[in-house]
C-alpha cells in the first residue's frame, strides 16, 4: 500500500457516484485475496475473470495479481462456445463471474 505513493483517503474508484478510497480499495483486495486463497488459489494459477467493468471486476483483477496468480480476462457477453474455448486455451483453473453474465 505504501508503494502507491498517494494519500490513502484519495478516491481510487468512482463508479456512478459511488466513491471508493484507496484505503477501502486495498482492504477489499486483501479481503477478496483471503477468500481466493481459502479456495486454494495460489501463485501461478490461471484465474479467468468474466465480469463487466464494475468495481468488483477491478478488485478481482488486483486480488488475483496480489496472490501472484494470472488473471485471464474474458468478455462477459461471450457466447458459451467462446467461453469454453477461452477457458481451454488459458488452461484456467478458476473462473470468477457474476451470475447474470454466466
VEXLUM-304958 format. One record per residue (C-alpha): x, z, y. Coordinates in steps of 0.001 Angstrom, whole numbers, plus 500000, padded with zeros to 6 digits. Example, Ala and Ser with C-alpha at 12.3 -4.5 7.8 and 13.67 -1.06 7.14 Angstrom:
512300507800495500 513670507140498940 
# end
This chain:
500000500000500000 502813500860502403 504383497435501887 501449495739503610 502683496979506973 499259497407508558 497118500329509564 495013501212506517 491967501519508771 492154497842509793 489484495599508332 490665493789505188 487372492028504397 484333491181506476 481516489825504335 478250489105506123 478781492120508363 479940494468505606 483418495568506547 485955496964504104 489100498621505452 492464498160503803 492242501754502609 488865501122500915 490106497779499612 493149499322497925 491040502143496499 488630499611494965 491538497642493480 493031500781491920 489656501866490533 488984498429489059 492528498250487641 491978501533485806 488787500089484328 490550496949483113 493398498970481635 490862501110479762 489511497880478245 493011497027477037 494114494511479682 497868494627480049 500744492779481686 500830489010480984 497284488906479536 495268485992480884 492066487128482595 489582484488483728 487540485262486831 484290483321487085 482696484606490263 481507483262493625 483514484029496770 482472487646497252 484408490828497968 484122491666494278 485869488419493337 488711489152495769 489035492670494370 489053491294490816 491814488836491689 494001491574493150 493243494047490361 494346491546487714 497563490954489638 498004494690490172 498147495153486388 500594492274486050 498092490124484185 497479486453485002 494367485547486993 492714482289485894 490080481293488438 487041479372487168 484327477969489424 481122479946488781 478968476807488693 480974475236485871 478901473870483017 479069475558479620 481364472888478180 483693473162481156 483831476938480794 484799476660477149 487432474049477967 488972476181480737 488994479303478581 490698477467475725 493239475756477988 494243479005479672 494160480982476410 492188483570478319 491741486883476565 489178488296479013 486586486937481416 485156488666484458 481896487226485728 478664488032487465 475806487755485025 473862485290487177 476905482983487167 477314483040483410 
# end
